[in-house]
Amino acid sequence: MAIEQELKKTNPLQKEFQSLLEEDFKDRKLKENEIIKATVTEITKNFIVVDCKAKMEGMIPVEEFKNDDELSKLKVGSTIDVYLERIESFKGEIVISRDKARKMRAWKRMEKVFESKEELTGYLTGRVKGGFICTVESLPCFMPSSQVDTKPLRRVDFLMNTPIKVIATKIDKARGNVCVSRRAVLEKSKNAEITEALKNIKENDIVENAIVKATTDWGIFLDINGVDALLHVSDLSHGRVKKPSDLVTIGQKLKVKITKIDSKTNRVSASVKALTEDPYSNIDKKYKTGETYEGTVTKLMDYGAFVRIQEGIEGLIHNSELDWTNRNIKPSKVLSVSQNIKFKIVNIDKDSKRISLSYKAILDNPWDKIKEKIGQEVKIKINNVTDKAIFGELIDSKLSGMLHYKEISYEENIEDLKKFKKNDTLSVKILEIKDDKIRFSKRALDKDPLDWFKDNNKKVGQIITTRIHEVLKTGVKVAIDKDKKLIVNIRKNDLAKESADARPEVFSPGNALDAKITELDLKNRKIKLSVKAAQIDEEKSLIAKFGEGATKSGATLKGIFEKAIGSKKKKKKKKEEK
């Protein structure tokens, strides 16, 4: 160390060289991760040697110059841009890249043109999943298959490694991803052409030679002087059109009217029916509601049938207007396409261009005839037996109705339903017809047990003699008539005046019971009997008969009952003697 210091003192030339070198490096303000200028000093077989004004020269592989055919133009003394990664590596060498310099400049340019939507030149250099690699200014970008052309291409060989115009559609610098589109360039060019062509046409123009380019189920595509136009199926005719292909062919020339031009989307709409008079304009003068007309069935749907009344005018027969007996009948079971039928017009809506028709209105209404049979006996065929009712169809018509289990017999026993099955024939009476619904009754054909009260002139307040039919926990069932068809419940509380005597278990089937009629509603079939009320009435009667003057004589209630009982015994004895 001392020797070195001594040499510096004794060698002024070395000291001067060291000073100049440090001053030179001080002026070179090199920064890592930036693009710098470099001068080519040597070209070898494998490397390009450049001077970056660093401590030592840098070397760049020849492969980084082959993409743009730059190598053939390169010579000693040429100035190029390089990317400075490291000023000094662990080996003491400068690390630089020509390829990264190109990519960095490409990124900066890509960010700039992305905002302005400027067109760039690129090359399809390879295939990847879902698309292609498109190299743009040394920057590999992704082009989805859908963005290669305005229409799907079976082959793209003719585009590979050839210059194409693209537009950057998406940039993700963090991930280093760029998406480009050739389709956007083509559409932009096409739109420019369309915009220019649209200057020659305007709305309400009539075009004589619009060419049919293609047909779909919902419309026709036309070529109008180089401009694509849509003729919707609803604009073909005032009437219903099944398929546009039934009316036109590819290449056919049509006379149309331009109805709309959208300057923002360059979409043109055309119409054929706009050239003819709207048949709905005077429809209310030509057709009247409630009148009968003729037409042809054109289409059958799940909800009804369409009928052509005249050219350009159709009406709908809803399912509910096809048949009197079935509101949800399938149109195909009643009508067929191309069938000529008569119908009545139900409603005309001129504004919405809708006409409602009725087919059943021209047919005899079976409901009018069946209403005449209310209260009469008819025969039905059982269609279905549910848990609460029987549904059947009248033998002499297609009308159906319901027989509730309570209308099978006067006993109103739900178990009666088990006696019947599908396809059985049954005699019933029509009870009621309301809202096109029929109610049947089987028991109405039998004598009503409640008629006993009418036949015997029984009224509320009268006392009748009954026989116990069945003893229940809640009371007893008593038979009023001899045939035991008229059975009435007497509640526990009505069995006796005294609660101790009102216990059901003290009664036995067959015992006679005198009961008072406390309620008699034959219409609603409500009957209420009370033994208790009968006993109270009897008590009052005895008091009234044998208790006259009881207060003055000092008679007791016990004495009155004993007197009454004694009187009954005497009468009984006299009857026995006789």
Secondary structure, DSSP 8 states (H G I E B T S, - for coil): -HHHHHHHHH-HHHHHHHHHHHHHHHH----TTEEEEEEEEEE-SSEEEEE-SSSS-EEEEGGGGTTTT-GGG--TT-EEEEEEEESS-TTS--EEEHHHHHHHHHHHHHHHHHHHT--EEEEEEEEETTEEEEEETTEEEEEEGGGSSSS--S--GGGBTSEEEEEEEEEETTTTEEEEESHHHHHHHHHHHHHHHHTT--TT-EEEEEEEEEEETTEEEEEETTEEEEEEGGGT-SS--S-GGGT--TT-EEEEEEEEEETTTTEEEEESGGGS--GGGGHHHH--TT-EEEEEEEEEETTEEEEEEETTEEEEEEGGGT-SS-TT--GGGT--TT-EEEEEEEEEETTTTEEEEESGGGS--HHHHHGGGTTSEEEEEEEEE-SSEEEEEETTSS-EEEEEGGGT-TT--GGGGGG--TT-EEEEEEEEEETTEEEEESGGGS--TTHHHHHTT--TT-EEEEEEEEE-SSEEEEE-STTS--EEEEEGGGS-SSGGG--GGG--TT-EEEEEEEEEETTTTEEEEEHHHHHHHHHHHHHHHH-TTHHHHT--HHHHHHHHHHHHHHHHHHHHH-
